[in-house]
Amino acid sequence: MNCHQIVELESSRPIMGMLRRLLFISLLIYIVQSHKLAKRSTPSYRVEGCFRSAPGGGKSQNMGHSASNVRCQDICRDHGYILAATKGTMCHCRNIYPQGRKVADSQCRTRCRSWLSCNNAQECCGGSQAYTVSVVGNIDVAKQVLRRIAHKWQVSTHYRKHMRNFVNKPQFRHVEADWWRSFDVKGWSNCPDGTYMTGVWRNNNNQDNDGIHLIELAECKSAAAHLFSAGKGDQDCYKLDIWKTWDSKNWATCKAGYYMSGIYNTEGHRLHNIEEFHCCRPKSQHKSWGSCYNHDAWVSLNDKGWTKCNNGYYMVGMYRNDCNNLWCIEEFKCCQMGSYNQDSYVDKPIITIKTMGTDGRLKECTMDAMDKTPESKTYSCKAVSSRQNILKLDAVEFKVEDKTQPTTAKPERVKNFKPVICSASNNAYTCTKTLKTAIQTTTSLVIGTGFQMGVSVSNTVGVSAEAFGVSASSEFSVQVSASTSFNVERTKSKTITVEDETKVDVKVPAHKQIMIDLLRKKVDIIYKWKGIFRLLGKYKLSWSNGDQTTQDITTVLSGTNRDMYAFGTWNYPGTDVLQVLVTDQYGNKKTECQHKTGSKKDCSVAGL
């Protein structure tokens, strides 16, 4: 309803004023209800159509018996892609719109499920030579960022090596385990948790019986520093049964990669009373030893004192001779610890980022750096209140991926415009009328693939003027820069009212009546756009020992690894012109004075 009509109604009878108010209330209710419905029914699973190709690289996955367009959208959204393309049971995820490759829907007639027919691109999974392409909805940005950092951790040796500098290595332990009493009776004599035997100390043979009870101390040391072993709880252990093998001359040795950390003896003091070894390895070591040698104990274990492996070596076994006394232990097998398998707490940090949702609420999301599961099982988020070290998503550029070509529009009467009449006269005359109207133009920004995260779009963000055109790019820039969120629930429309005034002079022949009408010819251009957003801010690594470090996101992700993409459409009035139409009482018509909406125009029309 334009201002001109409202003035006319108010000048009418009071009943007309009441009708006007009722009409206005009804119109307001309709607009509000329509807006709410539109918000509830925002198309998160919209199919773009049928295309002959799906360009660009990306992820491809066979959906098997679960094939559908929605299933493909779920897969691609979970991996951070903006478009999903189906072709039979195959799902292809892409970030490039197939510009100029759209074909008729009839070329997409491959059934998603063998038992169910399909009739259009929404129902069908592509065709023999075509793909059904669709948008994917809102991408979980936090999950994608954590996955990218985790991948960097898993594949970059240099990155992991650098970040280990922020972790305190476990304190090295060197203890003498007290076995003065434990070896006198049946039971276990062990090193403290997280340490391994490197030697034993024996007492004097005062009564000339030289029993195993003379072993009074064990030297126990932490794992080698290169293994970053956390000690207690960071061991893989088993009990080696030597009940029979050590009843006579023989070696008793832990299996490869394991080291002695304790001895079990039964009642009695002879060598055959040693029945088991407690064999352990750091979980962060491969199941193999480093360099080994046989340590000579033929003399040293005959008398009071220490018998130890060389520095850096650990006991993995012992050799006994035929006799059954303590001095009959003749050799230790000593080995350096094996290579690092990257299974230490040092190589298993928790990655943490903090983001703001589209609703303005803050959340903190975490993931294990070594999470390689397809669904990222360790990913989780919780609400927080601190804004410190928040990660942001800044718009960098908007590109036109495709656009519809304007076609000739059919002129239609301007909405709410009432034609004016030049009455018949006995003499010809010039009829002068001023046509005033208010024209509404609407631009609509529709987001098909967006983010579950707030964004920042400055008024200086790059917009492709060459593809949009100067006027359209300026308007698009204004519309997107007013946005703080780019999710499918925040689709926006902007309506502008333009006042137009056209002065018309019509030469009216004698005895003829002329009607002057105003026509509008409008064609909207639909742009397919892709928004490039870039990550800024910080992330955190934390380890189970309490160490943590906060780093700039640009020190782990660079180039396109910092980029996230949004995709959508923008409806823009490409053609919007007004025409004057004159008609006589016999139906003869003539159009004149086409001009751009909003520009004043003086129009002279010769008689019909």
PyMOL commands that set and color helices and strands:
alter all, ss='L'
color gray80, all
select helices_A, chain A and resi 3-10+14-40+64-66+69-78+105-107+141-155+157-166+182-184+212-214+225-227+271-273+300-302+326-328+345-347+465-468+470-481+488-490+553-555+559-562
alter helices_A, ss='H'
color red, helices_A
select strands_A, chain A and resi 47-51+60-62+83-87+90-94+102-103+131-135+137-139+174-178+187-190+195-202+215-222+235-241+250-253+259-265+274-282+292-296+305-308+314-320+329-335+350-356+362-368+380-383+392-403+412-413+420-422+429-451+462-463+492-508+514-536+538-542+548-552+563-584+589-596+601-605
alter strands_A, ss='S'
color yellow, strands_A
deselect
rebuild
show_as cartoon
